[in-house]
Every structure is written in structure tokens, then in C-alpha cells.
Amino acid sequence: MAKRGSNQEVTGNNQEVTGKKAASAASKVLRDAKSSKAAKTAAASALTQRPNKK
């Protein structure tokens, strides 16, 4: 199977998560009316990779 740079096997199940600071920045982008559509799409993608609050 193909390997990633971090020696993690590439499977359909991506275990990477967005860090707290990056998620906070993404949230600010989504709330900013001046943010471009591309920026908001990237920010939303980052937030979907955050673990759920418990």
C-alpha cells in the first residue's frame, strides 16, 4: 500500500484532525463577511476535521 510522508498508510479513513488554533482561525474566516468563497470552503473543510465536543 502507498505510504504518506509520516509513514501512515493511506486508507479511506483519514485520522488527521485540525488543531484548536487552526479551528479558531477557520471560525473567524467563516464569520467574516469579507472572506472569499474559497477561504470559507477551506475553513469549513478544516472544521469538519475537528473532533466532536463531548
mmCIF file of the N, C-alpha and C atoms, coordinates in Angstrom:
data_MODEL
# 
_entry.id   MODEL 
# 
loop_
_atom_site.group_PDB 
_atom_site.id 
_atom_site.type_symbol 
_atom_site.label_atom_id 
_atom_site.label_alt_id 
_atom_site.label_comp_id 
_atom_site.label_asym_id 
_atom_site.label_entity_id 
_atom_site.label_seq_id 
_atom_site.pdbx_PDB_ins_code 
_atom_site.Cartn_x 
_atom_site.Cartn_y 
_atom_site.Cartn_z 
_atom_site.occupancy 
_atom_site.B_iso_or_equiv 
_atom_site.pdbx_formal_charge 
_atom_site.auth_seq_id 
_atom_site.auth_comp_id 
_atom_site.auth_asym_id 
_atom_site.auth_atom_id 
_atom_site.pdbx_PDB_model_num 
ATOM 1   N N  . MET A 1 1  ? 0.842   -1.180 0.000  1.00 0.00 ? 1  MET A N  1 
ATOM 2   C CA . MET A 1 1  ? 0.000   0.000  0.000  1.00 0.00 ? 1  MET A CA 1 
ATOM 3   C C  . MET A 1 1  ? 0.890   1.248  0.000  1.00 0.00 ? 1  MET A C  1 
ATOM 4   N N  . ALA A 1 2  ? 0.409   2.321  -0.588 1.00 0.00 ? 2  ALA A N  1 
ATOM 5   C CA . ALA A 1 2  ? 1.179   3.566  -0.639 1.00 0.00 ? 2  ALA A CA 1 
ATOM 6   C C  . ALA A 1 2  ? 1.335   4.152  0.762  1.00 0.00 ? 2  ALA A C  1 
ATOM 7   N N  . LYS A 1 3  ? 2.427   4.825  0.970  1.00 0.00 ? 3  LYS A N  1 
ATOM 8   C CA . LYS A 1 3  ? 2.693   5.427  2.279  1.00 0.00 ? 3  LYS A CA 1 
ATOM 9   C C  . LYS A 1 3  ? 2.703   6.938  2.174  1.00 0.00 ? 3  LYS A C  1 
ATOM 10  N N  . ARG A 1 4  ? 2.333   7.586  3.246  1.00 0.00 ? 4  ARG A N  1 
ATOM 11  C CA . ARG A 1 4  ? 2.429   9.046  3.341  1.00 0.00 ? 4  ARG A CA 1 
ATOM 12  C C  . ARG A 1 4  ? 3.794   9.403  3.907  1.00 0.00 ? 4  ARG A C  1 
ATOM 13  N N  . GLY A 1 5  ? 4.107   10.676 3.902  1.00 0.00 ? 5  GLY A N  1 
ATOM 14  C CA . GLY A 1 5  ? 5.376   11.149 4.440  1.00 0.00 ? 5  GLY A CA 1 
ATOM 15  C C  . GLY A 1 5  ? 5.531   10.843 5.920  1.00 0.00 ? 5  GLY A C  1 
ATOM 16  N N  . SER A 1 6  ? 4.436   10.715 6.642  1.00 0.00 ? 6  SER A N  1 
ATOM 17  C CA . SER A 1 6  ? 4.502   10.440 8.067  1.00 0.00 ? 6  SER A CA 1 
ATOM 18  C C  . SER A 1 6  ? 4.476   8.939  8.346  1.00 0.00 ? 6  SER A C  1 
ATOM 19  N N  . ASN A 1 7  ? 4.753   8.132  7.322  1.00 0.00 ? 7  ASN A N  1 
ATOM 20  C CA . ASN A 1 7  ? 4.734   6.681  7.435  1.00 0.00 ? 7  ASN A CA 1 
ATOM 21  C C  . ASN A 1 7  ? 3.372   6.139  7.829  1.00 0.00 ? 7  ASN A C  1 
ATOM 22  N N  . GLN A 1 8  ? 2.312   6.869  7.512  1.00 0.00 ? 8  GLN A N  1 
ATOM 23  C CA . GLN A 1 8  ? 0.954   6.443  7.803  1.00 0.00 ? 8  GLN A CA 1 
ATOM 24  C C  . GLN A 1 8  ? 0.376   5.828  6.532  1.00 0.00 ? 8  GLN A C  1 
ATOM 25  N N  . GLU A 1 9  ? -0.183  4.641  6.633  1.00 0.00 ? 9  GLU A N  1 
ATOM 26  C CA . GLU A 1 9  ? -0.753  4.004  5.463  1.00 0.00 ? 9  GLU A CA 1 
ATOM 27  C C  . GLU A 1 9  ? -1.930  4.818  4.941  1.00 0.00 ? 9  GLU A C  1 
ATOM 28  N N  . VAL A 1 10 ? -2.044  4.857  3.650  1.00 0.00 ? 10 VAL A N  1 
ATOM 29  C CA . VAL A 1 10 ? -3.156  5.572  3.043  1.00 0.00 ? 10 VAL A CA 1 
ATOM 30  C C  . VAL A 1 10 ? -4.331  4.610  2.963  1.00 0.00 ? 10 VAL A C  1 
ATOM 31  N N  . THR A 1 11 ? -5.351  4.906  3.726  1.00 0.00 ? 11 THR A N  1 
ATOM 32  C CA . THR A 1 11 ? -6.582  4.124  3.687  1.00 0.00 ? 11 THR A CA 1 
ATOM 33  C C  . THR A 1 11 ? -7.718  5.100  3.476  1.00 0.00 ? 11 THR A C  1 
ATOM 34  N N  . GLY A 1 12 ? -8.908  4.646  3.406  1.00 0.00 ? 12 GLY A N  1 
ATOM 35  C CA . GLY A 1 12 ? -10.051 5.527  3.253  1.00 0.00 ? 12 GLY A CA 1 
ATOM 36  C C  . GLY A 1 12 ? -10.368 6.295  4.520  1.00 0.00 ? 12 GLY A C  1 
ATOM 37  N N  . ASN A 1 13 ? -9.741  5.928  5.637  1.00 0.00 ? 13 ASN A N  1 
ATOM 38  C CA . ASN A 1 13 ? -10.050 6.525  6.931  1.00 0.00 ? 13 ASN A CA 1 
ATOM 39  C C  . ASN A 1 13 ? -8.935  7.466  7.356  1.00 0.00 ? 13 ASN A C  1 
ATOM 40  N N  . ASN A 1 14 ? -9.105  8.760  7.108  1.00 0.00 ? 14 ASN A N  1 
ATOM 41  C CA . ASN A 1 14 ? -8.099  9.764  7.451  1.00 0.00 ? 14 ASN A CA 1 
ATOM 42  C C  . ASN A 1 14 ? -8.231  10.137 8.922  1.00 0.00 ? 14 ASN A C  1 
ATOM 43  N N  . GLN A 1 15 ? -7.174  9.965  9.691  1.00 0.00 ? 15 GLN A N  1 
ATOM 44  C CA . GLN A 1 15 ? -7.218  10.218 11.126 1.00 0.00 ? 15 GLN A CA 1 
ATOM 45  C C  . GLN A 1 15 ? -6.703  11.600 11.503 1.00 0.00 ? 15 GLN A C  1 
ATOM 46  N N  . GLU A 1 16 ? -6.367  12.436 10.527 1.00 0.00 ? 16 GLU A N  1 
ATOM 47  C CA . GLU A 1 16 ? -5.847  13.762 10.827 1.00 0.00 ? 16 GLU A CA 1 
ATOM 48  C C  . GLU A 1 16 ? -6.961  14.659 11.352 1.00 0.00 ? 16 GLU A C  1 
ATOM 49  N N  . VAL A 1 17 ? -6.617  15.507 12.322 1.00 0.00 ? 17 VAL A N  1 
ATOM 50  C CA . VAL A 1 17 ? -7.594  16.440 12.866 1.00 0.00 ? 17 VAL A CA 1 
ATOM 51  C C  . VAL A 1 17 ? -7.005  17.837 12.855 1.00 0.00 ? 17 VAL A C  1 
ATOM 52  N N  . THR A 1 18 ? -7.866  18.817 12.801 1.00 0.00 ? 18 THR A N  1 
ATOM 53  C CA . THR A 1 18 ? -7.464  20.218 12.817 1.00 0.00 ? 18 THR A CA 1 
ATOM 54  C C  . THR A 1 18 ? -7.195  20.632 14.258 1.00 0.00 ? 18 THR A C  1 
ATOM 55  N N  . GLY A 1 19 ? -6.095  21.334 14.487 1.00 0.00 ? 19 GLY A N  1 
ATOM 56  C CA . GLY A 1 19 ? -5.752  21.806 15.827 1.00 0.00 ? 19 GLY A CA 1 
ATOM 57  C C  . GLY A 1 19 ? -6.680  22.918 16.296 1.00 0.00 ? 19 GLY A C  1 
ATOM 58  N N  . LYS A 1 20 ? -6.625  23.181 17.596 1.00 0.00 ? 20 LYS A N  1 
ATOM 59  C CA . LYS A 1 20 ? -7.526  24.176 18.195 1.00 0.00 ? 20 LYS A CA 1 
ATOM 60  C C  . LYS A 1 20 ? -7.309  25.576 17.618 1.00 0.00 ? 20 LYS A C  1 
ATOM 61  N N  . LYS A 1 21 ? -6.056  25.981 17.448 1.00 0.00 ? 21 LYS A N  1 
ATOM 62  C CA . LYS A 1 21 ? -5.779  27.329 16.921 1.00 0.00 ? 21 LYS A CA 1 
ATOM 63  C C  . LYS A 1 21 ? -6.233  27.459 15.475 1.00 0.00 ? 21 LYS A C  1 
ATOM 64  N N  . ALA A 1 22 ? -6.005  26.416 14.687 1.00 0.00 ? 22 ALA A N  1 
ATOM 65  C CA . ALA A 1 22 ? -6.432  26.446 13.290 1.00 0.00 ? 22 ALA A CA 1 
ATOM 66  C C  . ALA A 1 22 ? -7.950  26.472 13.196 1.00 0.00 ? 22 ALA A C  1 
ATOM 67  N N  . ALA A 1 23 ? -8.614  25.738 14.075 1.00 0.00 ? 23 ALA A N  1 
ATOM 68  C CA . ALA A 1 23 ? -10.079 25.731 14.075 1.00 0.00 ? 23 ALA A CA 1 
ATOM 69  C C  . ALA A 1 23 ? -10.620 27.100 14.462 1.00 0.00 ? 23 ALA A C  1 
ATOM 70  N N  . SER A 1 24 ? -9.961  27.757 15.387 1.00 0.00 ? 24 SER A N  1 
ATOM 71  C CA . SER A 1 24 ? -10.383 29.094 15.797 1.00 0.00 ? 24 SER A CA 1 
ATOM 72  C C  . SER A 1 24 ? -10.230 30.079 14.638 1.00 0.00 ? 24 SER A C  1 
ATOM 73  N N  . ALA A 1 25 ? -9.118  29.977 13.927 1.00 0.00 ? 25 ALA A N  1 
ATOM 74  C CA . ALA A 1 25 ? -8.894  30.847 12.772 1.00 0.00 ? 25 ALA A CA 1 
ATOM 75  C C  . ALA A 1 25 ? -9.931  30.562 11.677 1.00 0.00 ? 25 ALA A C  1 
ATOM 76  N N  . ALA A 1 26 ? -10.242 29.287 11.477 1.00 0.00 ? 26 ALA A N  1 
ATOM 77  C CA . ALA A 1 26 ? -11.244 28.916 10.478 1.00 0.00 ? 26 ALA A CA 1 
ATOM 78  C C  . ALA A 1 26 ? -12.606 29.483 10.843 1.00 0.00 ? 26 ALA A C  1 
ATOM 79  N N  . SER A 1 27 ? -12.921 29.454 12.125 1.00 0.00 ? 27 SER A N  1 
ATOM 80  C CA . SER A 1 27 ? -14.196 30.002 12.586 1.00 0.00 ? 27 SER A CA 1 
ATOM 81  C C  . SER A 1 27 ? -14.284 31.496 12.294 1.00 0.00 ? 27 SER A C  1 
ATOM 82  N N  . LYS A 1 28 ? -13.182 32.201 12.501 1.00 0.00 ? 28 LYS A N  1 
ATOM 83  C CA . LYS A 1 28 ? -13.164 33.644 12.224 1.00 0.00 ? 28 LYS A CA 1 
ATOM 84  C C  . LYS A 1 28 ? -13.374 33.916 10.741 1.00 0.00 ? 28 LYS A C  1 
ATOM 85  N N  . VAL A 1 29 ? -12.776 33.090 9.885  1.00 0.00 ? 29 VAL A N  1 
ATOM 86  C CA . VAL A 1 29 ? -12.944 33.250 8.438  1.00 0.00 ? 29 VAL A CA 1 
ATOM 87  C C  . VAL A 1 29 ? -14.413 33.080 8.072  1.00 0.00 ? 29 VAL A C  1 
ATOM 88  N N  . LEU A 1 30 ? -15.064 32.073 8.655  1.00 0.00 ? 30 LEU A N  1 
ATOM 89  C CA . LEU A 1 30 ? -16.467 31.821 8.327  1.00 0.00 ? 30 LEU A CA 1 
ATOM 90  C C  . LEU A 1 30 ? -17.383 32.940 8.789  1.00 0.00 ? 30 LEU A C  1 
ATOM 91  N N  . ARG A 1 31 ? -17.016 33.608 9.871  1.00 0.00 ? 31 ARG A N  1 
ATOM 92  C CA . ARG A 1 31 ? -17.851 34.692 10.391 1.00 0.00 ? 31 ARG A CA 1 
ATOM 93  C C  . ARG A 1 31 ? -17.603 36.018 9.689  1.00 0.00 ? 31 ARG A C  1 
ATOM 94  N N  . ASP A 1 32 ? -16.475 36.131 8.953  1.00 0.00 ? 32 ASP A N  1 
ATOM 95  C CA . ASP A 1 32 ? -16.110 37.372 8.289  1.00 0.00 ? 32 ASP A CA 1 
ATOM 96  C C  . ASP A 1 32 ? -16.833 37.487 6.943  1.00 0.00 ? 32 ASP A C  1 
ATOM 97  N N  . ALA A 1 33 ? -17.680 38.471 6.817  1.00 0.00 ? 33 ALA A N  1 
ATOM 98  C CA . ALA A 1 33 ? -18.447 38.655 5.573  1.00 0.00 ? 33 ALA A CA 1 
ATOM 99  C C  . ALA A 1 33 ? -17.542 38.969 4.384  1.00 0.00 ? 33 ALA A C  1 
ATOM 100 N N  . LYS A 1 34 ? -16.338 39.459 4.630  1.00 0.00 ? 34 LYS A N  1 
ATOM 101 C CA . LYS A 1 34 ? -15.418 39.829 3.549  1.00 0.00 ? 34 LYS A CA 1 
ATOM 102 C C  . LYS A 1 34 ? -14.589 38.644 3.050  1.00 0.00 ? 34 LYS A C  1 
ATOM 103 N N  . SER A 1 35 ? -14.668 37.499 3.698  1.00 0.00 ? 35 SER A N  1 
ATOM 104 C CA . SER A 1 35 ? -13.894 36.326 3.287  1.00 0.00 ? 35 SER A CA 1 
ATOM 105 C C  . SER A 1 35 ? -14.407 35.805 1.951  1.00 0.00 ? 35 SER A C  1 
ATOM 106 N N  . SER A 1 36 ? -13.471 35.347 1.117  1.00 0.00 ? 36 SER A N  1 
ATOM 107 C CA . SER A 1 36 ? -13.853 34.808 -0.191 1.00 0.00 ? 36 SER A CA 1 
ATOM 108 C C  . SER A 1 36 ? -14.531 33.450 -0.032 1.00 0.00 ? 36 SER A C  1 
ATOM 109 N N  . LYS A 1 37 ? -15.200 33.033 -1.092 1.00 0.00 ? 37 LYS A N  1 
ATOM 110 C CA . LYS A 1 37 ? -15.865 31.735 -1.077 1.00 0.00 ? 37 LYS A CA 1 
ATOM 111 C C  . LYS A 1 37 ? -14.831 30.626 -0.897 1.00 0.00 ? 37 LYS A C  1 
ATOM 112 N N  . ALA A 1 38 ? -13.688 30.753 -1.558 1.00 0.00 ? 38 ALA A N  1 
ATOM 113 C CA . ALA A 1 38 ? -12.640 29.737 -1.448 1.00 0.00 ? 38 ALA A CA 1 
ATOM 114 C C  . ALA A 1 38 ? -12.116 29.645 -0.015 1.00 0.00 ? 38 ALA A C  1 
ATOM 115 N N  . ALA A 1 39 ? -11.941 30.801 0.641  1.00 0.00 ? 39 ALA A N  1 
ATOM 116 C CA . ALA A 1 39 ? -11.461 30.809 2.021  1.00 0.00 ? 39 ALA A CA 1 
ATOM 117 C C  . ALA A 1 39 ? -12.484 30.148 2.942  1.00 0.00 ? 39 ALA A C  1 
ATOM 118 N N  . LYS A 1 40 ? -13.753 30.431 2.703  1.00 0.00 ? 40 LYS A N  1 
ATOM 119 C CA . LYS A 1 40 ? -14.807 29.841 3.541  1.00 0.00 ? 40 LYS A CA 1 
ATOM 120 C C  . LYS A 1 40 ? -14.913 28.335 3.310  1.00 0.00 ? 40 LYS A C  1 
ATOM 121 N N  . THR A 1 41 ? -14.712 27.907 2.079  1.00 0.00 ? 41 THR A N  1 
ATOM 122 C CA . THR A 1 41 ? -14.743 26.473 1.782  1.00 0.00 ? 41 THR A CA 1 
ATOM 123 C C  . THR A 1 41 ? -13.605 25.755 2.499  1.00 0.00 ? 41 THR A C  1 
ATOM 124 N N  . ALA A 1 42 ? -12.418 26.339 2.450  1.00 0.00 ? 42 ALA A N  1 
ATOM 125 C CA . ALA A 1 42 ? -11.263 25.740 3.126  1.00 0.00 ? 42 ALA A CA 1 
ATOM 126 C C  . ALA A 1 42 ? -11.463 25.728 4.645  1.00 0.00 ? 42 ALA A C  1 
ATOM 127 N N  . ALA A 1 43 ? -12.014 26.805 5.178  1.00 0.00 ? 43 ALA A N  1 
ATOM 128 C CA . ALA A 1 43 ? -12.261 26.885 6.616  1.00 0.00 ? 43 ALA A CA 1 
ATOM 129 C C  . ALA A 1 43 ? -13.286 25.847 7.052  1.00 0.00 ? 43 ALA A C  1 
ATOM 130 N N  . ALA A 1 44 ? -14.338 25.684 6.272  1.00 0.00 ? 44 ALA A N  1 
ATOM 131 C CA . ALA A 1 44 ? -15.361 24.689 6.597  1.00 0.00 ? 44 ALA A CA 1 
ATOM 132 C C  . ALA A 1 44 ? -14.775 23.285 6.556  1.00 0.00 ? 44 ALA A C  1 
ATOM 133 N N  . SER A 1 45 ? -13.923 23.038 5.591  1.00 0.00 ? 45 SER A N  1 
ATOM 134 C CA . SER A 1 45 ? -13.270 21.737 5.488  1.00 0.00 ? 45 SER A CA 1 
ATOM 135 C C  . SER A 1 45 ? -12.415 21.461 6.725  1.00 0.00 ? 45 SER A C  1 
ATOM 136 N N  . ALA A 1 46 ? -11.693 22.472 7.168  1.00 0.00 ? 46 ALA A N  1 
ATOM 137 C CA . ALA A 1 46 ? -10.856 22.311 8.361  1.00 0.00 ? 46 ALA A CA 1 
ATOM 138 C C  . ALA A 1 46 ? -11.708 22.009 9.588  1.00 0.00 ? 46 ALA A C  1 
ATOM 139 N N  . LEU A 1 47 ? -12.838 22.678 9.707  1.00 0.00 ? 47 LEU A N  1 
ATOM 140 C CA . LEU A 1 47 ? -13.693 22.462 10.876 1.00 0.00 ? 47 LEU A CA 1 
ATOM 141 C C  . LEU A 1 47 ? -14.361 21.101 10.873 1.00 0.00 ? 47 LEU A C  1 
ATOM 142 N N  . THR A 1 48 ? -14.587 20.537 9.705  1.00 0.00 ? 48 THR A N  1 
ATOM 143 C CA . THR A 1 48 ? -15.182 19.197 9.685  1.00 0.00 ? 48 THR A CA 1 
ATOM 144 C C  . THR A 1 48 ? -14.196 18.145 10.156 1.00 0.00 ? 48 THR A C  1 
ATOM 145 N N  . GLN A 1 49 ? -12.919 18.499 10.211 1.00 0.00 ? 49 GLN A N  1 
ATOM 146 C CA . GLN A 1 49 ? -11.896 17.562 10.677 1.00 0.00 ? 49 GLN A CA 1 
ATOM 147 C C  . GLN A 1 49 ? -11.599 17.719 12.164 1.00 0.00 ? 49 GLN A C  1 
ATOM 148 N N  . ARG A 1 50 ? -12.342 18.572 12.852 1.00 0.00 ? 50 ARG A N  1 
ATOM 149 C CA . ARG A 1 50 ? -12.200 18.727 14.305 1.00 0.00 ? 50 ARG A CA 1 
ATOM 150 C C  . ARG A 1 50 ? -12.936 17.588 14.995 1.00 0.00 ? 50 ARG A C  1 
ATOM 151 N N  . PRO A 1 51 ? -12.374 17.082 16.108 1.00 0.00 ? 51 PRO A N  1 
ATOM 152 C CA . PRO A 1 51 ? -13.122 16.074 16.869 1.00 0.00 ? 51 PRO A CA 1 
ATOM 153 C C  . PRO A 1 51 ? -14.374 16.715 17.458 1.00 0.00 ? 51 PRO A C  1 
ATOM 154 N N  . ASN A 1 52 ? -15.425 15.930 17.609 1.00 0.00 ? 52 ASN A N  1 
ATOM 155 C CA . ASN A 1 52 ? -16.666 16.447 18.196 1.00 0.00 ? 52 ASN A CA 1 
ATOM 156 C C  . ASN A 1 52 ? -16.473 16.743 19.673 1.00 0.00 ? 52 ASN A C  1 
ATOM 157 N N  . LYS A 1 53 ? -17.161 17.776 20.157 1.00 0.00 ? 53 LYS A N  1 
ATOM 158 C CA . LYS A 1 53 ? -17.129 18.087 21.584 1.00 0.00 ? 53 LYS A CA 1 
ATOM 159 C C  . LYS A 1 53 ? -17.919 17.023 22.318 1.00 0.00 ? 53 LYS A C  1 
ATOM 160 N N  . LYS A 1 54 ? -17.439 16.638 23.477 1.00 0.00 ? 54 LYS A N  1 
ATOM 161 C CA . LYS A 1 54 ? -18.142 15.620 24.260 1.00 0.00 ? 54 LYS A CA 1 
ATOM 162 C C  . LYS A 1 54 ? -18.668 16.195 25.545 1.00 0.00 ? 54 LYS A C  1 
# 
